[in-house]
Amino acid sequence: MKRILLEVFLAASLIAAGVFGWMNWNAGKANVAKLTELTAESESSVKKLLSAETEVKANAEELSTLKLKTQELDAVKAALASGETLKDLEAAYKKEKSLSAERLVGLGALRLLTKGSQDPATIEAFRKALVIADWGSRKKVICAAQIALAAAGEKVEVLGDCIPQADKAEQADKEKVGGSDKAANVDKGKDEHGAKPGEKHAVHWGYEGAMGPDRWGDEFPTCAKGKSQSPLNIKGPFEKAQFGVAPDYKPGQLKIINNGHTIQVNVPPGSKLRIDSKPFELLQFHFHRPSEEQIDGKPAAMVVHFVHKNEAGRLAVLGVLLKEGNENPGIKTLWANAPLTEGPEVEPDGVMFNPANLLPREYEFYSYEGSLTTPPCTEGVRFFILKAQVNITKEQVEQFPFKKNARPVQAQNGRAIAG
């Protein structure tokens, strides 16, 4: 009996020991899991801490840079605070009959530093610069004027190309938080004015090769995605034109430039184009070979584009097709003074020129809504292509220093053409 009790006791003890061991093993396993979890959390916290330290250092460096720039700006403002430099510049400019867009922006910048953004003369200088700036080749001037006017609280739409990369990123982040559809467009690079972030001003485009017209859209999205692009193949059916155009061009000192893309003549103030009796100031005219516009699928030998702008900033282009024929006296004068290679604007002594010398006698036209035919391909430009063509000799065509500088015709996309 005692033996049986002893065996039962031993069995019970063995079972109890097993249960106790099993419980301890489970507890140890749970502790190992918790320890592993705590270790992972610890490692994650360390990584976050290191990331935060890196971000703090980066912010400190950025803050230091901003502080330095602020000090530099304060030094410049202090140096100009007396207003003597501004007075000297204004006195020098009084001798000029008219100021270029670049000089007006420079004057506005000096007034901005001296007088502040609310000074009426500061705003007026930037406004004038914006009106006369050539949207095709003076984007830096336009950006400076638009940004300054926006900073002064003026109602002006700043081109997407003019917005700094950091501001674009901040704007995109804000829109993401709000969940707007526009934020998605920014992420996908759908900038309505065609800007790829960073190095935008250094982009070189051309009419062939790696940055030819078929690749403009890589750097200037509007060139590829715009729905009202120029030039067009002009063909019927046509709508009836509801108004006329009347050029009123004046002679002035010849100012001619080879900008690397075309020969361009910058026109002094005073020449206008009246569209439905409304005045548009002639800014400049330039040439394309062959003509960018086609009539029923056929280009002319060349075309001259007269670029105008009204007080509201709306652009209008008057196009004159040049066909091979007799010698053109106006072209002869221009080619004799045009630089053969890219360089600064040239003002030949005593050479006056009237843009009207390149116009036909009749002003019937085709008209459509289009865009700049060069990057950034900004839309909202009204085109008027005169039906009457002007002569130019084959030799004069060949003297033009660009063998080809015409953008291919673009999709009409349902646009009406008046004619």
C-alpha positions as CSV (number, residue, x, y, z in Angstrom):
1,M,0.0,0.0,0.0
2,K,2.8,2.3,0.9
3,R,4.5,1.5,-2.3
4,I,1.4,2.4,-4.3
5,L,1.0,5.7,-2.5
6,L,4.6,6.4,-3.1
7,E,4.2,5.7,-6.9
8,V,1.1,7.9,-7.0
9,F,3.0,10.7,-5.2
10,L,6.0,10.4,-7.6
11,A,3.7,10.4,-10.6
12,A,1.8,13.5,-9.3
13,S,5.1,15.2,-8.7
14,L,6.4,14.4,-12.1
15,I,3.2,15.7,-13.7
16,A,3.4,18.9,-11.6
17,A,7.0,19.3,-12.6
18,G,6.1,18.9,-16.2
19,V,3.3,21.4,-16.0
20,F,5.5,23.8,-14.2
21,G,8.2,23.4,-16.8
22,W,5.8,23.8,-19.6
23,M,4.4,27.0,-18.1
24,N,7.9,28.4,-17.6
25,W,8.8,27.5,-21.2
26,N,5.7,29.4,-22.5
27,A,6.5,32.3,-20.3
28,G,10.1,32.4,-21.6
29,K,8.9,32.2,-25.1
30,A,6.6,35.1,-24.6
31,N,9.4,37.1,-22.9
32,V,11.7,36.4,-25.9
33,A,9.0,37.7,-28.3
34,K,8.5,40.8,-26.2
35,L,12.3,41.3,-26.1
36,T,12.5,40.9,-29.9
37,E,9.6,43.4,-30.3
38,L,11.3,45.9,-27.9
39,T,14.6,45.5,-29.7
40,A,12.9,46.3,-33.0
41,E,11.1,49.3,-31.6
42,S,14.4,50.4,-30.1
43,E,16.2,50.1,-33.4
44,S,13.3,52.0,-35.1
45,S,13.5,54.8,-32.5
46,V,17.3,55.0,-33.0
47,K,16.8,55.3,-36.8
48,K,14.1,58.0,-36.3
49,L,16.4,59.8,-33.9
50,L,19.3,59.7,-36.4
51,S,16.9,60.9,-39.2
52,A,15.7,63.7,-37.0
53,E,19.3,64.7,-36.2
54,T,20.1,64.8,-39.9
55,E,17.0,66.9,-40.6
56,V,17.9,69.3,-37.8
57,K,21.4,69.7,-39.2
58,A,20.1,70.3,-42.7
59,N,17.6,72.8,-41.4
60,A,20.3,74.5,-39.4
61,E,22.5,74.8,-42.5
62,E,19.6,76.1,-44.6
63,L,18.8,78.6,-41.8
64,S,22.4,79.7,-41.8
65,T,22.3,80.2,-45.6
66,L,19.0,82.1,-45.3
67,K,20.5,84.2,-42.5
68,L,23.5,85.0,-44.7
69,K,21.3,86.0,-47.6
70,T,19.1,88.1,-45.4
71,Q,22.3,89.9,-44.1
72,E,23.4,90.5,-47.7
73,L,20.0,91.9,-48.6
74,D,20.0,94.1,-45.6
75,A,23.5,95.4,-46.6
76,V,22.3,96.2,-50.1
77,K,19.2,98.0,-48.8
78,A,21.2,99.9,-46.3
79,A,23.7,101.0,-49.1
80,L,20.8,102.2,-51.2
81,A,18.7,103.7,-48.4
82,S,19.9,107.3,-49.1
83,G,18.3,107.2,-52.6
84,E,21.3,108.8,-54.2
85,T,22.0,105.8,-56.5
86,L,18.3,105.7,-57.6
87,K,18.4,109.5,-58.3
88,D,21.6,109.0,-60.4
89,L,20.0,106.2,-62.4
90,E,16.7,108.0,-63.0
91,A,18.7,111.1,-64.1
92,A,20.6,109.0,-66.6
93,Y,17.5,107.3,-67.9
94,K,15.7,110.7,-68.5
95,K,18.0,111.2,-71.5
96,E,16.6,108.1,-73.1
97,K,13.6,108.4,-75.3
98,S,12.4,105.0,-74.2
99,L,13.6,102.2,-71.9
100,S,14.0,98.6,-72.8
101,A,12.2,95.9,-70.7
102,E,15.5,95.0,-69.1
103,R,16.2,98.5,-68.0
104,L,12.7,99.0,-66.7
105,V,13.0,95.8,-64.6
106,G,16.4,97.0,-63.3
107,L,14.9,100.4,-62.4
108,G,12.0,98.6,-60.7
109,A,14.4,96.4,-58.7
110,L,16.4,99.4,-57.5
111,R,13.2,101.2,-56.5
112,L,12.0,98.1,-54.8
113,L,15.1,98.0,-52.7
114,T,15.1,101.7,-52.0
115,K,11.4,102.6,-51.8
116,G,9.6,99.2,-51.1
117,S,7.0,97.2,-53.0
118,Q,4.2,99.6,-52.4
119,D,5.8,102.5,-54.1
120,P,3.6,103.4,-57.2
121,A,6.6,104.2,-59.4
122,T,8.1,100.7,-58.5
123,I,4.9,99.0,-59.6
124,E,4.6,101.1,-62.7
125,A,8.2,100.2,-63.8
126,F,7.5,96.5,-63.5
127,R,4.1,96.9,-65.3
128,K,5.7,98.7,-68.2
129,A,8.4,96.1,-68.5
130,L,5.8,93.4,-68.6
131,V,3.9,95.1,-71.4
132,I,6.8,95.6,-73.7
133,A,8.8,92.4,-72.9
134,D,9.1,89.9,-75.7
135,W,7.5,86.7,-74.4
136,G,9.4,84.6,-76.9
137,S,13.0,85.5,-75.7
138,R,12.8,87.6,-72.6
139,K,11.3,85.2,-70.0
140,K,13.7,86.2,-67.2
141,V,12.5,89.8,-67.6
142,I,8.9,88.7,-67.5
143,C,9.4,86.4,-64.5
144,A,11.1,89.2,-62.6
145,A,8.2,91.6,-63.3
146,Q,5.5,89.1,-62.6
147,I,7.0,88.0,-59.3
148,A,7.6,91.6,-58.1
149,L,4.0,92.6,-59.0
150,A,2.6,89.5,-57.2
151,A,4.7,90.3,-54.1
152,A,3.3,93.9,-54.2
153,G,-0.2,92.4,-54.1
154,E,-1.1,93.2,-57.7
155,K,-3.4,90.8,-59.6
156,V,-1.1,89.1,-61.9
157,E,-0.8,85.4,-62.9
158,V,2.8,84.2,-62.5
159,L,3.9,81.8,-65.2
160,G,4.6,78.3,-64.0
161,D,8.1,78.6,-65.4
162,C,8.8,81.5,-63.1
163,I,7.9,79.8,-59.8
164,P,11.0,78.6,-57.9
165,Q,11.4,74.9,-57.5
166,A,11.1,75.1,-53.7
167,D,7.8,77.0,-54.0
168,K,6.4,74.5,-56.4
169,A,7.3,71.6,-54.0
170,E,5.7,73.5,-51.1
171,Q,2.6,74.2,-53.1
172,A,2.3,70.6,-54.2
173,D,2.6,69.4,-50.5
174,K,-0.1,71.8,-49.5
175,E,-2.4,70.6,-52.2
176,K,-1.7,66.9,-51.4
177,V,-2.9,67.6,-47.8
178,G,-6.0,69.1,-49.2
179,G,-6.5,66.2,-51.5
180,S,-7.1,68.4,-54.5
181,D,-7.0,67.1,-58.1
182,K,-4.5,69.8,-58.9
183,A,-2.0,68.2,-56.6
184,A,-2.0,65.1,-58.7
185,N,-1.3,67.2,-61.8
186,V,1.7,68.8,-60.1
187,D,3.1,65.4,-59.2
188,K,2.8,64.3,-62.7
189,G,4.5,67.4,-64.0
190,K,1.3,68.8,-65.6
191,D,2.5,72.4,-65.3
192,E,0.2,74.5,-67.5
193,H,3.1,76.6,-68.6
194,G,5.6,73.8,-69.2
195,A,8.3,73.8,-66.6
196,K,10.5,70.9,-65.6
197,P,11.8,71.6,-62.0
198,G,15.3,72.8,-61.8
199,E,17.8,74.1,-64.5
200,K,14.9,75.5,-66.5
201,H,16.6,78.6,-67.6
202,A,19.6,76.6,-68.8
203,V,17.6,74.5,-71.3
204,H,18.7,74.9,-74.8
205,W,16.2,74.1,-77.6
206,G,16.6,74.1,-81.3
207,Y,15.0,72.9,-84.6
208,E,16.8,69.6,-84.9
209,G,18.7,67.0,-82.9
210,A,18.2,66.1,-79.3
211,M,16.2,69.2,-78.5
212,G,14.3,69.6,-81.7
213,P,10.6,70.3,-81.9
214,D,9.5,66.7,-81.2
215,R,11.4,66.9,-77.9
216,W,10.4,70.3,-76.7
217,G,7.6,68.8,-74.6
218,D,10.2,67.0,-72.5
219,E,11.2,70.3,-71.0
220,F,8.2,72.5,-71.9
221,P,5.1,70.4,-71.3
222,T,2.7,72.9,-72.9
223,C,4.5,72.3,-76.3
224,A,3.3,68.7,-76.2
225,K,0.1,68.8,-74.2
226,G,-1.4,72.1,-75.3
227,K,-4.6,72.0,-77.4
228,S,-4.2,75.3,-79.1
229,Q,-0.7,75.2,-80.5
230,S,0.8,77.0,-83.5
231,P,1.5,77.0,-86.4
232,L,-1.4,75.5,-88.3
233,N,-2.0,74.2,-91.8
234,I,-4.6,76.7,-92.9
235,K,-7.4,75.1,-94.9
236,G,-11.2,75.4,-95.2
237,P,-13.9,75.5,-94.3
238,F,-13.5,79.0,-92.9
239,E,-15.7,81.1,-90.7
240,K,-16.4,84.7,-91.7
241,A,-14.1,87.3,-90.1
242,Q,-16.1,89.7,-88.0
243,F,-13.6,92.6,-88.0
244,G,-10.5,93.9,-89.7
245,V,-6.9,94.6,-88.9
246,A,-5.1,97.9,-89.6
247,P,-1.3,98.2,-89.2
248,D,0.0,101.6,-88.3
249,Y,3.8,101.2,-88.2
250,K,6.3,104.0,-87.9
251,P,10.0,104.4,-88.9
252,G,12.6,104.2,-86.2
253,Q,16.2,103.4,-85.4
254,L,17.0,99.8,-86.5
255,K,17.7,97.5,-83.6
256,I,18.5,94.0,-84.9
257,I,19.7,90.8,-83.2
258,N,20.7,87.3,-84.0
259,N,19.4,85.4,-80.9
260,G,20.6,82.0,-82.0
261,H,17.1,81.0,-83.3
262,T,16.2,83.7,-85.8
263,I,16.9,87.3,-86.9
264,Q,14.8,89.6,-84.9
265,V,14.1,93.4,-85.1
266,N,13.1,95.1,-81.8
267,V,10.8,98.0,-82.6
268,P,10.8,101.3,-80.7
269,P,7.4,102.3,-79.2
270,G,4.9,104.0,-81.5
271,S,4.0,101.3,-84.0
272,K,0.6,99.7,-83.5
273,L,-1.8,97.2,-85.0
274,R,-5.4,97.9,-84.6
275,I,-7.6,94.8,-84.3
276,D,-11.3,95.6,-84.3
277,S,-10.2,99.2,-83.6
278,K,-8.4,98.2,-80.5
279,P,-4.6,99.1,-80.4
280,F,-1.8,96.5,-79.9
281,E,1.7,97.8,-79.6
282,L,4.3,96.3,-82.0
283,L,7.2,94.8,-79.9
284,Q,9.3,93.1,-82.5
285,F,9.3,91.1,-85.7
286,H,11.3,88.0,-86.7
287,F,11.6,85.5,-89.5
288,H,11.1,81.7,-90.1
289,R,12.5,79.6,-92.9
290,P,10.4,78.1,-94.4
291,S,7.1,79.6,-93.4
292,E,5.7,78.0,-90.2
293,E,2.1,78.4,-91.5
294,Q,1.0,76.4,-94.5
295,I,-1.8,77.2,-96.9
296,D,-3.5,73.9,-98.0
297,G,-0.5,72.0,-96.9
298,K,2.1,74.2,-98.8
299,P,4.6,76.4,-96.9
300,A,6.0,79.7,-98.4
301,A,9.7,80.3,-98.7
302,M,9.7,82.3,-95.4
303,V,7.4,84.2,-93.1
304,V,7.8,87.3,-91.0
305,H,5.9,87.4,-87.7
306,F,5.0,90.8,-86.2
307,V,4.5,90.3,-82.5
308,H,2.1,92.8,-80.7
309,K,0.7,93.2,-77.2
310,N,-2.1,95.2,-75.7
311,E,-2.3,96.9,-72.3
312,A,-3.9,93.7,-70.8
313,G,-0.9,91.7,-71.9
314,R,-2.7,89.8,-74.7
315,L,-0.5,88.9,-77.6
316,A,-1.3,89.1,-81.3
317,V,0.8,88.0,-84.2
318,L,0.5,89.3,-87.7
319,G,2.1,86.9,-90.2
320,V,3.3,87.9,-93.7
321,L,4.2,85.0,-96.0
322,L,7.3,85.6,-98.2
323,K,7.3,84.0,-101.7
324,E,10.2,83.7,-104.1
325,G,10.1,86.5,-106.7
326,N,11.5,89.9,-107.1
327,E,14.1,91.5,-104.8
328,N,12.7,92.9,-101.5
329,P,14.2,96.3,-100.7
330,G,13.2,96.0,-97.0
331,I,14.8,92.6,-96.7
332,K,17.9,93.9,-98.4
333,T,18.4,96.6,-95.7
334,L,17.8,94.1,-92.9
335,W,20.2,91.4,-94.2
336,A,22.9,94.1,-94.8
337,N,22.8,94.9,-91.1
338,A,21.9,91.5,-89.5
339,P,24.6,89.7,-87.5
340,L,25.5,86.4,-89.0
341,T,26.1,84.8,-85.6
342,E,24.4,84.9,-82.3
343,G,25.2,87.9,-80.2
344,P,23.9,91.2,-78.7
345,E,21.5,93.6,-80.3
346,V,23.0,95.8,-83.0
347,E,22.1,99.4,-83.7
348,P,23.6,100.5,-87.0
349,D,24.4,104.2,-87.0
350,G,21.9,106.3,-89.0
351,V,19.9,103.3,-90.2
352,M,16.2,103.8,-89.9
353,F,13.6,101.2,-90.7
354,N,9.8,101.2,-91.1
355,P,8.2,97.7,-90.5
356,A,5.5,98.7,-93.0
357,N,8.1,98.1,-95.7
358,L,7.5,94.4,-95.3
359,L,3.7,94.6,-95.6
360,P,1.5,93.9,-98.6
361,R,-1.0,96.4,-99.8
362,E,-4.0,94.4,-98.8
363,Y,-4.8,93.2,-95.3
364,E,-7.3,90.3,-95.8
365,F,-6.4,87.6,-93.4
366,Y,-6.9,84.1,-92.0
367,S,-7.2,84.1,-88.2
368,Y,-7.1,81.5,-85.4
369,E,-6.4,81.1,-81.7
370,G,-2.9,79.7,-81.1
371,S,0.3,79.9,-79.1
372,L,3.9,81.0,-79.2
373,T,5.7,78.8,-81.9
374,T,8.8,78.6,-79.7
375,P,9.2,77.3,-76.1
376,P,7.5,77.6,-73.7
377,C,4.7,77.5,-76.3
378,T,2.4,79.6,-74.2
379,E,-1.2,79.6,-75.5
380,G,-3.7,82.5,-75.8
381,V,-2.0,84.1,-78.8
382,R,-4.2,85.4,-81.7
383,F,-2.8,84.8,-85.1
384,F,-3.6,86.9,-88.2
385,I,-2.0,85.5,-91.4
386,L,-2.3,87.9,-94.3
387,K,-3.6,86.3,-97.5
388,A,-1.5,88.6,-99.8
389,Q,2.1,87.5,-100.0
390,V,5.3,89.6,-100.4
391,N,8.2,88.9,-102.7
392,I,11.7,87.8,-101.7
393,T,14.4,86.5,-104.1
394,K,15.9,83.0,-103.8
395,E,19.2,84.6,-103.1
396,Q,17.7,86.6,-100.2
397,V,16.2,83.4,-98.7
398,E,19.6,81.7,-98.9
399,Q,21.3,84.8,-97.2
400,F,19.2,84.2,-94.1
401,P,21.7,82.6,-91.6
402,F,19.3,79.8,-90.6
403,K,18.6,77.0,-93.0
404,K,15.6,75.8,-91.1
405,N,13.9,77.4,-88.1
406,A,10.3,76.5,-88.5
407,R,8.2,74.5,-86.1
408,P,6.1,71.8,-87.8
409,V,2.3,72.4,-88.1
410,Q,0.3,71.4,-85.1
411,A,-3.1,69.6,-84.6
412,Q,-6.1,71.9,-85.2
413,N,-8.1,70.2,-82.4
414,G,-11.4,71.6,-83.7
415,R,-10.3,75.2,-83.7
416,A,-12.2,77.5,-86.0
417,I,-10.2,79.4,-88.7
418,A,-11.6,82.7,-89.9
419,G,-10.9,83.6,-93.5
